[in-house]
Structure formats: structure tokens, C-alpha cells
Amino acid sequence: MAVAVIINPISGTARRVDARKRAELAAAAVARHGDAAEVFITERVGHARELAKAAAKRRARLVLVWGGDGTINEAVAALAFGDVPIGVIPAGSGNGLATELGIARRPEEAIAIALRSEPRLIDVGEVGGRLFVNTAGIGFDAYVAAQFNDPTNPRRGLLGYARITGRALFTYEAQEYRLVAVDSVDGTAGSRVAKRAVLVTIANGAQYGNNARIAPNARFDDGLLDLVVVEEASRVRTLMHVPRLFNGTAEQAPGCTIERIRRATIEADRPMTFHVDGEPVLGGTRLDVRVHPGALWIAAPPYTRT
């Protein structure tokens, strides 16, 4: 069985002309391990999902995805609930999944790690009918994701993301969301209103990427999602505590609650834009959230964080 390698030629700050170099490097690295490689270059949005689905149908031993969280998300949508594992070669702006799992940034090393790792099961989240493996969100982070992925955005990479985030901190307007039928880890269920929430993040992993830890206790393999809600009383107070939303002390920020859940429903008076692993999606006025425990095989280092 061959190893399928799916490469996004423009992930991160790469140029399309780099695709050939990436393909040659990947093929050589896989061959050194003694496997045969089938290398594919994505050509459009959604192509990685098609390629991963075809690789699974051919019974590939492993699907290696070279790209950012969005490219990985496409492949996960095809591989979840199946028995073909995914491996990650991080090349995006945030690389949240890879960073949290301790996957090396150097492509050769990341490939070697995936090829020699024993695949294991991790959870997959779902919101609005779309799967995600790291984080999903409504509100501020979805707004930033939409701005970052806009075709008119002239700057990619971490600096481009930071520029958009910094500007949005002053311009984004908090919205009202209703969180209903929340099934939390303590077995309780209830209805509540999060008034003027600037941020509603659903975390399977602990961080957005680049070690920005929005849900410090989230784990990929605990059968739960962490629901992070940040209510805004004033923009000044929100700005004062922004660092807490990224350094692992989010729960100490005023107006921030983190709840471990299995399911939830989020409602609003107007259609909500949300994101799955950084990819923006226009949803309706109701979004159902759930976790799928152990739904994805991944070839990665042992997850040892406690």
C-alpha cells in the first residue's frame, strides 16, 4: 500500500512555484523510509478532500497532508470515521494541530515522524454540519478568519494574521448568542444566554496555533469539547485582558467561562459566520455542536500533555 501525499502549493507564505520542490522532497523522504509515494498537488478549495477520499478508497497506508489547518480540515472531512490515518506536515500560518501535537516544523522531520508513528485515535468536533479537528468558533475568531481568507487580503502568513487580528480588536462588534441544551461533562443540561459575546470558541485542541492557548485544558483524546465564551462588558476591559485569551490563562479573564461539553446548540437572531479550523463558513441562525469521540486515526507523536 502506498503513502499518499497531498500538498497545498500556496499554504503559509509559499508560492505555487514551490510545489515541485515540495513534491520532490516528500517523494524522496517517503522512499527513504521504504514506502512508495503517490504525490498530489491541490488545485482549488476542496481538492484536498477529494484527494484524501480517493486515497482512502485505494486503501492507502497513510495520507500525509502538507499544508495549513484548512488543508488538514479538508482531509479530515474525508478520513474521519474511516481506518486510514492522517499525517501532518505543517506549512500554514498557525499550525494549531501540529503545534499542539508536537509535530516538527521541518518537512523532512515531520514526514519521518508520521511514517514511524503508531496511528492512534483522536476526537473530531462538529458544528453546523461541518467537521473540525482543532478549533471552531463564532464571533471574533470567525470574523478574523473570514478577513484573512478573503481573496483581497494581500498578506498571508503569521504577520498578515496578526495585522488583521490587531485591527479587529478595535473594530469588531460583539453579538448576542443563546446557548441552549448544553450537555456538559458534569451531566447537567440547561439553557442560558451569553449576552454580547465577543468570542465563542469550540475547542478540541488547546490552541489556535503558534502557542496561543485559548482552551488550556482541552485534549484531542478525551471525548469532550471545551466551550469558551467571552462576554464583553466594555471594549476597554476586553482589550486589557486579551493576553489571557492567548497565554493559557483565559479562565482568569473577566467574563470568560470554559465548559467541557459533549453537545450544545447556539442560536442567534441572524445568520452566523463560523469557522472550522480557520476556514470561514456562513451558517444559519442555529448551529448544533457535538463531539465524535475517537473518530480519526492520526500518525503523530504520543500525546503526553496533562
C-alpha positions, 0 to 999 in steps of 0.5 A: 500500500502506498503513502499518499501525499497531498500538498497545498502549493500556496499554504503559509507564505509559499508560492505555487512555484514551490510545489515541485520542490515540495513534491520532490522532497516528500517523494524522496523522504517517503522512499527513504523510509521504504514506502512508495509515494503517490504525490498530489498537488491541490488545485482549488478549495476542496481538492484536498478532500477529494484527494484524501477520499480517493486515497482512502478508497485505494486503501492507502497506508497513510495520507500525509497532508502538507499544508495549513489547518484548512488543508488538514480540515479538508482531509479530515472531512474525508478520513474521519470515521474511516481506518486510514490515518492522517499525517501532518506536515505543517506549512500554514500560518498557525499550525494549531494541530501540529503545534499542539501535537508536537509535530516538527516544523521541518518537512523532512522531520515531520514526514519521518515522524508520521511514517514511524508513528503508531496511528492512534485515535483522536476526537473530531468536533462538529458544528453546523454540519461541518467537521473540525479537528482543532478549533471552531468558533463564532464571533471574533475568531470567525470574523478574523478568519473570514478577513484573512481568507478573503481573496483581497487580503494581500498578506498571508502568513503569521504577520498578515494574521496578526495585522488583521487580528490587531485591527479587529480588536478595535473594530469588531462588534460583539453579538448576542448568542443563546446557548441552549441544551448544553450537555456538559461533562458534569451531566447537567443540561440547561439553557442560558444566554451569553449576552454580547459575546465577543468570542465563542470558541469550540475547542478540541485542541488547546490552541489556535496555533503558534502557542496561543492557548485559548482552551488550556485544558482541552485534549484531542483524546478525551471525548469532550469539547471545551466551550469558551465564551467571552462576554464583553462588558466594555471594549476597554476591559476586553482589550486589557485582558486579551493576553489571557485569551492567548497565554493559557490563562483565559479562565482568569479573564473577566467574563470568560467561562470554559465548559467541557461539553459533549453537545450544545446548540447556539442560536442567534437572531441572524445568520452566523459566520463560523469557522472550522479550523480557520476556514470561514463558513456562513451558517444559519441562525442555529448551529448544533455542536457535538463531539465524535469521540475517537473518530480519526486515526492520526500518525503523530507523536504520543500525546503526553500533555496533562 
